[in-house]
Amino acid sequence: MISYIIRRTLMAIPLLFGITILSFAIIQAAPGGPTTMMMDPSMKPADREKFEEKYGLNDPVHVQYVKWLGNMIKGDFGDSLIKRGTPVSELIMNRLPNTILLMGASFILAAIIAIPFGIYSAMRPYSKLDNTITVTSFLGVATPNFWFGLILIMFLSVKMGWFPTGGVATLNADFNLWDRIHHLILPAFVLATADMAALTRYTRSSMLEVLHQDYIRTAKSKGFKEKRVVLKHGLRNGLIPIITIFGLMLPSFIGGAAITEKVFAWPGIGQLFIDSAFQRDYPVIMALTVVSAVLVVIGNLVADILYAIFDPRIEY
C-alpha cells in the first residue's frame, strides 16, 4: 500500500509542475499584467529601474518563474498587490477553513441524500418514485448554482426569514454552533445540489448493474430478504465506482464554491479568487490556482487509495 501511495504521489508531481508553468505564463501574458499593477505610471525612469531591480521584474521570464516557484515551494506566495504588505499565504489561510467547511458539509449532504435515493431507484426501477427522482436529478444538474442560490435567498431568507441571507456567522455575536450551522445550511445545500443529482444517477446505474449479477440472484433464491441481499451483497460492490466519482467531483466542488461563496457572501477562497480576479491581484490568483490544483490532486489520490482498498481486484 505504501509503495502504491508513493507511486501515485510521484505521478502527480509533473501535473502540478505543468499547472504552475501554465498559470505563470497566462498571468505574464495577460493585458495589464503584474508589472503594470505593481508600478506607478508616474514613476521616473530611474525610479522605475530601481523598482524593477528590487522585485526582479527586469529578469528574464524563466528566471522570474524559477524564483517564484522556489518561493512557492517554501510557502512564500509573495504579498498582495491590493492589500499592500499582506502576505498571500495569510489571506489564504484565513479563508481556507471556511471553504473546507462548506465543501465538507456539501460533500456529506450530497452523499447521505443521493446514495439512498440511488439505491432505492435501482431496487424499484421505472416506478413512480424512480421517475420522480430521475426528473428531479435532471433538474438539479441543469439548474445553475447562482440562480438557485438567489431564488433560495429570495424566498427562504428575505420573504420567510428562515435563514440568514449570507455570511458565516452573525456579525458581532459570540461563537455559537447553531448560528454557524444556520448560516451554513443554504450555501451547503446549493453547492451540493448539482453533485447530488449526478451522484444519484451514478449510484442508480451502478446498483442496477450489480443487482442483475448471478450472485445476487443466487442469494435471493436462498430465501434471503431483499434488504439484506442489497445491503450485504450488493452495496459494497455497487459503491466501488462511486468512490472514484467522489474524487472526480472535487473540482466541481471547488469551482462551484467560488460562485456559491460569492452569492452567499461566504468568506472563503472562492470569493477571494473572484475578488482578486476583478482587482487583478495576480499573486493571489496564482497562489489560489496552485492551491486548488493541489486540492484536486489530493482528492483524486484519496479516491485511488480508497478504490484500491475496497476493490480486491486492484493490485498495489
Secondary structure, DSSP 8 states (H G I E B T S, - for coil): -HHHHHHHHHHHHHHHHHHHHHHHHHHHHSTT-HHHHHS-TT--HHHHHHHHHHHTTTS-HHHHHHHHHHHHHTT---B-SSSTT-BHHHHHHHHHHHHHHHHHHHHHHHHHHHHHHHHHHHHSTTSHHHHHHHHHHHHHHHS-HHHHHHHHIIIIIIIS--S-SS-SS-TT----HHHHHHHHHHHHHHHHHHHHHHHHHHHHHHHHHHHTSHHHHHHHHTT--HHHIIIIIIHHHHTHHHHHHHHHHHHHHHHHHHHHHHHTT--SHHHHHHHHHHHT-HHHHHHHHHHHHHHHHHHHHHHHHHHHHH-TT---
